[in-house]
Amino acid sequence: MTIKPIKTEEQYEEALQQIYNLLRTHPQPNSEAGDELELIVTLVEAYEDIHYPMSASDPVAYLQNKMLQNGL
């Protein structure tokens, strides 16, 4: 198991594929595969925090949108 930091979009896509492949095996927590999955997910989250940041939602805008959707 060689795990490296994710620095490029290509590495990011490869990491997502690794996660998919590992999830298909249903790894047990604290097993080698389970630990590998946890590490890769952590690296993907770190990459996403930098390259795909999510802005905080505006609760007032959310309520206004819901009210509009429900005709209120």
N, C-alpha and C positions, 0 to 999 in steps of 0.2 A: 504494500500500500504506500504509494507516494502521493502525498498531498502537498500542494504548493499554493501560494497566494494567487488569487484571480486578478489578473492585470489587464486582460483584453476581453473584448466581446466574444471572441472565439473560445477562450478559456471558460468564460461564463456559460456559454451554450454547452460546452463539454461537461461542465459541472452539473448543469441541469439534467443532462442525459444520464450522468452517473447516479444522481439522486433517483431518477425514474427507474433505472435498472436495479438499484439497491432496494427500493420500495417494493418492487415486484417479487423479491425474495423473502419479504416479511421478516427482516432481521430482528432478533431478540435484543432487548435493551442490554447494554453492558457486554454484548458479544463483540467480536472483532468487526463484523459488518455493521452492527449497530453503532459502534464508536466511529467508524468511518463515515457513516451516514450523518451522524451528529456534527462531525468536523466539516464535512462538505457543506451542509446546510448553513453552518455558522459563517463559512467563507462566502457563500452566496448572499447571505443577508448583509454582510459587510460591504460587498460589491454593490448590491442594490441600494444600500443607504447612501452611497456616494454617487452612483450613476443614475439612479431612478428614485430620487427622494420624493416622498409623499408630503404634500403640504398639509398642515392641520386643517381640518374641516371647520367651516363656519356654522355653528349651531343655529344661528338665526336664519341663515340662508337655507339650511336643511329644513327647518320647520316651515318656512315660507313655501318651499318647493312641495313639501308634503301636503300643506294646506291647499295649494293650487291643484295638486293632483286629485285631491278629494273634494274639490269644489267648495272649499271653505273660505 
